[in-house]
């Protein structure tokens, strides 16, 4: 069985408050986009050593299999259900360390595949509960529809937001931004206008209203990547932002851009152009 886990972008991201447990409550809107990994699951021989294996392509994984989110998905369900042995084959196309949720998407799609292969008849609510054990944004990819996220990104509410007919330019520089760096200069505060209200306005009004609170902190440490956002606007983006805690940026355009022209603008970056749904 083969599936295609897709990425997401963050439309706005407000760091609202610091929690007693050291984490931060945030508000953001997750929106699915078309760039996809490829995940294949096959049944493993009952005589094989171990209950699972994972083989990675295009992004070597240096940790142990138990650290991979796909394997964490298998183990999460296996705590409650008898599963057949499985082999996972994961080809990465979603850039890692980008704020695009690629690892979380892989885990959520693995949950859905395991559910189907093992005939568990788990509901989306059940799958979301397992996903929330794996990562804060993992549950979003179970239903994979625009959603307003609160808490640490794990409390989801369906969002009436459609960018169908617009086009996305995605740019990922060769910069890895740690969570510590992203939070370094962020001062939690309640936004003046909720993201859910801003996205109801015309897209051309978002530029001055819809913010990612991580940008200020990240741009202080990596001023060279702030230029990416400026170039996207200079090329006609209606709205541009960093996604999540970075380092990927996106621009929303009214017309499709040629990928080779975007790559010329950002020669040291991963670039992709796609239609939004």
C-alpha positions in Angstrom: 0.0 0.0 0.0 1.3 3.4 -1.0 0.2 6.9 0.3 1.5 10.4 -0.2 1.8 12.5 3.0 1.6 16.2 2.2 3.0 19.3 3.9 1.2 22.2 5.5 1.9 25.9 5.9 1.0 28.2 8.8 -1.3 31.1 7.9 -0.3 33.4 10.8 1.3 32.2 14.1 0.7 34.0 17.4 2.6 33.0 20.5 0.0 33.8 23.1 1.4 32.8 26.4 4.0 30.6 28.2 2.6 27.6 30.0 3.6 26.3 33.4 5.1 23.2 31.8 7.6 25.4 29.8 5.8 25.1 26.5 3.9 27.9 24.8 0.3 28.3 23.8 -0.1 29.5 20.3 -2.7 30.3 17.7 -2.3 29.4 14.0 -4.1 28.2 11.0 -2.8 25.0 9.3 -3.4 24.8 5.6 -2.5 21.7 3.5 -0.3 22.1 0.4 0.6 19.7 -2.4 4.3 18.9 -1.9 4.3 15.2 -0.9 6.5 12.4 0.5 5.9 8.8 -0.6 5.2 6.2 2.1 4.8 2.5 1.3 3.8 -0.1 3.8 4.2 -3.9 3.2 3.6 -6.8 5.4 6.7 -8.2 6.9 7.4 -12.0 7.1 6.0 -13.4 10.4 9.4 -15.2 10.8 11.4 -11.9 10.4 13.3 -10.6 13.4 11.5 -7.5 14.8 8.0 -6.3 14.4 8.9 -3.5 11.9 11.6 -1.9 9.8 11.9 1.4 8.0 14.0 2.3 5.0 14.5 6.0 4.1 15.3 7.5 0.7 16.4 11.0 -0.1 16.9 12.0 3.6 19.1 9.5 5.5 17.9 9.1 9.1 20.8 9.0 11.5 18.8 8.0 14.6 17.5 4.6 15.7 14.2 3.4 14.0 12.4 4.0 17.3 13.0 7.7 16.9 11.4 7.9 13.5 7.8 9.3 13.7 6.5 6.6 11.4 7.7 3.9 13.8 6.3 5.9 16.7 2.9 5.7 14.9 3.2 1.9 14.6 4.2 1.5 18.2 1.4 3.9 19.4 -1.3 1.7 17.9 0.5 -1.5 18.9 0.1 -0.6 22.5 -3.6 -1.2 22.2 -4.0 -3.6 19.2 -2.3 -6.7 17.9 -0.6 -5.7 14.6 1.1 -7.7 11.9 4.7 -7.1 11.3 5.3 -4.3 8.8 8.0 -2.8 6.6 7.9 0.9 5.9 9.6 2.6 2.9 9.7 6.4 3.1 10.9 8.7 0.3 11.3 12.3 1.5 10.4 15.2 -0.8 9.1 17.6 1.9 12.1 19.5 3.2 13.1 18.7 6.8 13.6 21.4 9.4 11.4 23.7 7.5 8.2 24.3 9.5 6.2 22.3 7.0 5.2 19.4 9.2 6.7 16.7 7.0 7.5 14.3 9.8 4.1 14.7 11.4 2.4 14.1 8.1 4.4 10.9 7.6 3.3 9.7 11.0 -0.4 10.6 10.6 -0.5 8.9 7.2 1.2 5.9 8.6 -1.5 5.7 11.3 -4.2 5.8 8.6 -2.5 3.0 6.6 -1.9 0.8 9.6 -5.6 1.2 10.5 -6.6 0.1 7.0 -4.1 -2.8 6.7 -4.9 -4.2 10.1 -8.6 -3.7 9.7 -8.9 -1.9 13.0 -11.9 0.3 12.0 -10.5 3.2 14.1 -12.3 6.5 13.7 -10.7 9.8 12.8 -11.1 10.8 16.4 -9.3 7.7 17.5 -6.5 8.4 15.0 -6.2 11.9 16.2 -5.7 10.7 19.8 -2.9 8.5 18.7 -1.4 11.3 16.5 -1.4 13.7 19.5 0.9 11.4 21.3 3.5 11.7 18.5 3.7 15.4 17.8 1.8 18.7 18.4 0.7 19.2 14.8 0.4 15.5 13.9 -3.3 15.3 14.5 -3.9 17.9 11.8 -2.9 15.5 9.0 -5.6 12.9 10.0 -8.4 15.0 8.4 -5.9 17.1 6.4 -8.2 20.1 6.0 -7.7 23.7 7.0 -7.9 24.0 10.7 -7.4 26.6 13.4 -4.9 25.3 16.0 -4.6 26.4 19.6 -2.9 25.0 22.7 0.6 23.8 21.6 -0.9 23.2 18.1 -2.8 20.2 19.2 -6.3 21.6 19.6 -8.0 21.8 16.2 -11.1 23.5 15.0 -12.2 23.3 11.3 -11.5 26.6 9.5 -13.6 28.1 6.8 -10.6 29.2 4.7 -10.0 28.4 1.0 -7.1 29.5 -1.2 -8.3 27.5 -4.2 -7.3 29.3 -7.4 -4.2 30.9 -6.0 -0.6 29.6 -6.4 2.1 29.0 -3.9 5.8 29.5 -4.2 7.8 27.7 -1.5 11.4 28.6 -0.7 13.5 26.7 1.8 17.0 28.0 2.5 19.9 25.8 3.7 19.4 27.0 7.3 18.2 24.9 10.2 16.4 26.9 12.9 16.2 25.3 16.3 13.2 25.6 18.5 15.4 27.4 21.0 16.5 30.0 18.5 12.9 30.5 17.3 11.7 31.3 20.8 14.7 33.3 21.8 13.3 36.8 21.4 9.6 36.1 21.3 7.5 37.9 23.9 4.1 36.1 24.2 1.1 38.3 23.8 -2.5 38.1 22.7 -3.1 39.4 19.1 -5.2 42.4 18.6 -7.2 40.6 15.9 -7.7 36.8 15.8 -6.3 34.9 12.9 -9.8 33.5 12.2 -11.0 37.0 11.7 -8.1 38.1 9.5 -8.4 35.2 7.0 -12.0 36.2 6.4 -10.8 39.5 4.9 -9.6 39.9 1.3 -6.2 38.3 0.7 -4.6 41.6 -0.3 -5.3 42.9 3.3 -3.4 40.0 5.0 0.1 41.6 4.5 -0.3 44.1 7.2 -2.5 42.0 9.5 -1.4 38.4 9.5 1.9 37.9 11.2 4.2 35.0 12.3 5.6 35.9 15.7 8.7 33.8 15.1 9.9 36.0 12.2 11.2 38.8 14.4 13.3 36.4 16.5 14.5 34.4 13.5 15.4 37.4 11.4 17.5 38.8 14.3 19.7 35.6 14.2 19.5 35.0 10.5 19.1 38.4 8.8 20.1 36.9 5.4 16.9 34.9 5.2 14.7 37.9 5.8 15.6 38.8 2.2 13.6 35.8 0.9 10.3 37.4 2.1 11.2 40.7 0.5 12.0 39.1 -2.8 8.7 37.2 -2.8 6.8 40.5 -2.4 9.0 42.1 -5.1 7.9 39.3 -7.4 4.2 40.1 -6.8 3.2 37.9 -3.9 -0.1 39.0 -2.5 1.0 37.6 0.9 4.3 36.1 2.1 5.4 34.6 5.4 7.7 32.2 7.1 5.9 28.9 7.9 5.9 27.8 11.5 9.3 28.3 13.1 11.0 28.2 9.7 13.1 28.1 7.8 10.7 27.7 4.8 9.0 30.7 3.3 6.0 30.9 1.1 4.4 33.4 -1.2 0.8 33.4 -2.4 0.3 34.6 -6.0 -2.6 35.2 -8.2 -0.8 33.7 -11.2 1.4 30.6 -11.6 5.2 31.3 -11.5 7.8 29.3 -13.5 9.8 27.1 -11.2 13.0 27.7 -13.1 12.6 31.4 -12.7 12.0 31.1 -9.0 15.1 28.8 -8.7 17.2 31.5 -10.4 16.1 34.0 -7.8 17.0 31.6 -4.9 19.9 29.6 -6.3 21.0 28.2 -2.9 17.5 27.2 -1.8 15.0 24.4 -2.3 12.1 25.8 -4.4 8.7 24.5 -5.5 5.7 26.0 -7.2 2.2 24.6 -6.9 -1.5 25.3 -7.2 -3.4 25.7 -4.0 -6.6 23.7 -3.3 
